[in-house]
């Protein structure tokens, strides 16, 4: 890598880190300016335009990078070959990551809903095909549609349910904050509600992914055993 290439990589990473920090601090994405971002990143305005056309494009990249990091941090569920254990463990860990950064993801989705949603669906579809026990099942199903079509269909459904959950959680939190009585609710009670919400979504998504893919639990368990032995 040349010195110029290294500077390019560093400045892009600085811009991504800056917009993540600003959104995490509660800055309204609609009010976020390039001046704010380059000031936080320590780069110039012309440097910003070398990387991105506008703030929405930067936010999209930041959201995708953060989502990829969330997937990378999902712990292994061990050698248990059962599909229910695998999918529930994976989804619970992922949704926990999303819940922790929920304000950021909501802001990112609001800033560029259609484009970012399409990016995330494409990313999830690739993971379903390449990193999920559903991948072999999706690939070998016969029909006029392609494996990519099927994976995108499943990813789009999952994305819709997760997006609705993220924004519903924000609405509930806002209503609770406005309610003087609810404001006295203990932190433990709030945490329990959040866990229950995640558990509900885990069960819904695991059931829908299985039913919509056309796979059976026995089929997926056999694939996981085969993969573990290979």
C-alpha positions as CSV (number, residue, x, y, z in Angstrom):
1,X,0.0,0.0,0.0
2,X,1.4,3.4,-1.0
3,X,1.5,6.4,1.4
4,X,-1.3,8.0,-0.5
5,X,-3.4,4.8,-0.3
6,X,-2.8,4.7,3.5
7,X,-3.9,8.3,3.9
8,X,-7.1,7.5,1.9
9,X,-7.9,4.6,4.1
10,X,-7.2,6.5,7.3
11,X,-9.3,9.5,6.2
12,X,-12.2,7.3,5.2
13,X,-12.1,5.5,8.5
14,X,-11.9,8.8,10.4
15,X,-15.1,10.0,8.6
16,X,-16.9,6.8,9.4
17,X,-15.8,6.9,13.1
18,X,-16.9,10.6,13.3
19,X,-20.4,10.0,12.0
20,X,-20.8,7.0,14.3
21,X,-19.8,9.2,17.3
22,X,-22.1,12.0,16.4
23,X,-25.1,9.8,15.9
24,X,-24.3,7.9,19.1
25,X,-24.3,11.2,20.9
26,X,-27.9,11.8,19.7
27,X,-27.2,14.2,16.9
28,X,-30.3,14.3,14.5
29,X,-29.2,12.7,11.2
30,X,-31.3,15.3,9.3
31,X,-29.4,18.1,11.0
32,X,-26.0,16.5,10.6
33,X,-23.7,18.7,8.5
34,X,-20.5,18.0,6.6
35,X,-18.9,20.7,8.7
36,X,-19.8,18.8,11.8
37,X,-18.4,15.6,10.4
38,X,-15.1,16.8,9.0
39,X,-14.5,18.8,12.2
40,X,-14.9,15.7,14.3
41,X,-12.9,13.6,11.9
42,X,-10.0,16.1,11.6
43,X,-10.1,16.2,7.8
44,X,-11.0,18.8,5.2
45,X,-14.2,19.3,3.3
46,X,-12.5,18.4,0.0
47,X,-11.4,15.2,1.6
48,X,-15.0,14.3,2.5
49,X,-16.0,14.7,-1.1
50,X,-13.2,12.4,-2.2
51,X,-15.0,9.6,-0.3
52,X,-18.7,10.4,-0.3
53,X,-21.2,12.4,-2.3
54,X,-23.2,13.4,0.8
55,X,-23.9,12.7,4.5
56,X,-26.4,10.0,3.6
57,X,-23.8,8.0,1.7
58,X,-21.4,8.2,4.7
59,X,-24.1,7.1,7.1
60,X,-25.0,4.1,4.9
61,X,-21.4,3.0,5.0
62,X,-21.1,3.5,8.7
63,X,-24.3,1.5,9.3
64,X,-23.1,-1.4,7.2
65,X,-19.7,-1.5,8.8
66,X,-21.2,-1.5,12.2
67,X,-23.6,-4.3,11.3
68,X,-20.7,-6.3,9.9
69,X,-18.9,-5.8,13.2
70,X,-21.9,-6.9,15.1
71,X,-22.0,-10.2,13.1
72,X,-18.3,-10.6,13.7
73,X,-18.8,-10.4,17.4
74,X,-21.5,-13.1,17.6
75,X,-20.1,-15.8,19.8
76,X,-20.0,-19.4,18.6
77,X,-22.9,-21.6,19.8
78,X,-20.5,-24.5,20.1
79,X,-20.8,-27.9,18.7
80,X,-24.6,-28.3,19.3
81,X,-25.9,-29.5,15.9
82,X,-29.5,-28.5,16.5
83,X,-31.0,-25.8,14.4
84,X,-33.1,-24.3,17.3
85,X,-30.0,-23.8,19.4
86,X,-28.0,-22.4,16.6
87,X,-30.6,-19.9,15.3
88,X,-31.8,-18.8,18.7
89,X,-28.2,-18.2,20.0
90,X,-27.2,-16.4,16.8
91,X,-30.3,-14.2,16.7
92,X,-30.3,-13.4,20.4
93,X,-26.7,-12.2,20.2
94,X,-27.3,-10.2,17.1
95,X,-30.4,-8.5,18.4
96,X,-28.6,-7.7,21.6
97,X,-26.0,-5.9,19.6
98,X,-28.6,-4.0,17.6
99,X,-30.5,-3.1,20.8
100,X,-27.4,-1.6,22.4
101,X,-26.9,0.6,19.3
102,X,-30.6,1.1,18.5
103,X,-30.5,5.0,18.4
104,X,-27.7,4.8,15.8
105,X,-29.5,2.3,13.6
106,X,-32.8,4.2,13.8
107,X,-31.0,7.4,12.8
108,X,-29.3,5.7,9.9
109,X,-32.5,4.1,8.6
110,X,-34.3,7.4,8.9
111,X,-31.6,9.3,7.0
112,X,-31.7,7.0,3.9
113,X,-34.3,4.3,4.5
114,X,-34.7,2.9,1.0
115,X,-31.0,2.8,0.0
116,X,-29.7,1.6,3.4
117,X,-32.5,-1.1,3.6
118,X,-31.5,-2.4,0.2
119,X,-27.8,-2.5,1.2
120,X,-28.7,-4.4,4.4
121,X,-30.9,-6.9,2.6
122,X,-28.2,-7.6,0.1
123,X,-25.7,-8.1,2.9
124,X,-28.1,-10.4,4.9
125,X,-28.9,-12.4,1.8
126,X,-25.2,-13.0,1.2
127,X,-24.8,-14.2,4.8
128,X,-27.8,-16.5,4.5
129,X,-26.2,-18.1,1.4
130,X,-22.6,-18.3,2.6
131,X,-22.6,-18.4,6.4
132,X,-26.0,-19.9,7.4
133,X,-27.2,-23.5,7.7
134,X,-30.0,-22.4,5.5
135,X,-27.6,-21.7,2.6
136,X,-27.4,-25.3,1.2
137,X,-31.2,-25.7,1.5
138,X,-31.8,-22.4,-0.3
139,X,-29.3,-23.3,-3.1
140,X,-30.8,-26.8,-3.9
141,X,-34.5,-25.9,-3.9
142,X,-35.8,-26.2,-7.5
143,X,-38.0,-23.5,-9.1
144,X,-37.9,-20.5,-11.5
145,X,-36.3,-18.3,-8.9
146,X,-32.6,-18.2,-8.1
147,X,-30.9,-18.9,-4.7
148,X,-30.1,-15.2,-4.6
149,X,-33.8,-14.4,-5.1
150,X,-34.8,-16.7,-2.2
151,X,-32.1,-15.4,0.1
152,X,-33.1,-11.8,-0.6
153,X,-36.8,-12.7,0.0
154,X,-35.9,-14.1,3.4
155,X,-33.6,-11.3,4.2
156,X,-36.2,-8.7,3.3
157,X,-38.7,-10.3,5.6
158,X,-36.3,-10.4,8.5
159,X,-35.2,-6.8,7.9
160,X,-38.9,-5.7,8.0
161,X,-39.5,-7.4,11.4
162,X,-36.2,-6.1,12.9
163,X,-36.9,-2.5,11.6
164,X,-40.4,-2.5,13.1
165,X,-39.0,-3.8,16.4
166,X,-36.3,-1.1,16.5
167,X,-38.8,1.7,16.0
168,X,-41.5,0.2,18.2
169,X,-39.0,0.0,21.1
170,X,-38.3,3.7,20.6
171,X,-42.0,4.6,20.7
172,X,-42.5,2.6,23.9
173,X,-39.4,4.3,25.5
174,X,-40.7,7.7,24.6
175,X,-44.2,7.0,26.0
176,X,-42.6,5.7,29.2
177,X,-40.5,8.8,29.6
178,X,-43.5,11.0,29.1
179,X,-45.4,9.1,31.8
180,X,-44.4,10.4,35.3
181,X,-45.4,7.1,36.9
182,X,-43.5,5.0,34.3
183,X,-40.4,7.1,34.8
184,X,-40.1,5.6,38.3
185,X,-39.9,2.1,36.9
186,X,-36.7,0.4,38.0
187,X,-33.8,-0.2,35.7
188,X,-34.2,-4.0,36.4
189,X,-37.8,-3.9,35.1
190,X,-36.8,-2.0,32.0
191,X,-34.0,-4.5,31.3
192,X,-36.4,-7.4,31.8
193,X,-38.8,-5.9,29.3
194,X,-36.0,-5.5,26.8
195,X,-35.0,-9.1,27.2
196,X,-38.6,-10.2,26.7
197,X,-38.9,-8.1,23.5
198,X,-35.7,-9.7,22.1
199,X,-36.9,-13.2,23.1
200,X,-40.2,-12.7,21.3
201,X,-38.5,-11.5,18.1
202,X,-36.0,-14.4,18.3
203,X,-38.9,-16.9,18.3
204,X,-40.7,-15.1,15.5
205,X,-37.7,-14.8,13.2
206,X,-36.5,-18.4,13.8
207,X,-39.9,-19.8,13.0
208,X,-40.4,-17.6,9.9
209,X,-37.0,-18.3,8.5
210,X,-37.6,-22.0,8.8
211,X,-41.1,-22.0,7.4
212,X,-40.3,-19.6,4.5
213,X,-37.1,-21.4,3.5
214,X,-39.0,-24.7,3.0
215,X,-36.5,-26.5,5.2
216,X,-37.2,-28.9,8.1
217,X,-35.5,-29.0,11.4
218,X,-34.3,-32.5,10.8
219,X,-32.8,-31.4,7.4
220,X,-30.9,-28.5,9.0
221,X,-29.7,-30.6,11.9
222,X,-28.3,-33.1,9.5
223,X,-26.5,-30.4,7.6
224,X,-24.9,-29.0,10.7
225,X,-23.7,-32.5,11.7
226,X,-22.2,-32.9,8.3
227,X,-20.5,-29.5,8.5
228,X,-19.1,-30.3,11.9
229,X,-17.6,-33.5,10.6
230,X,-16.0,-31.9,7.5
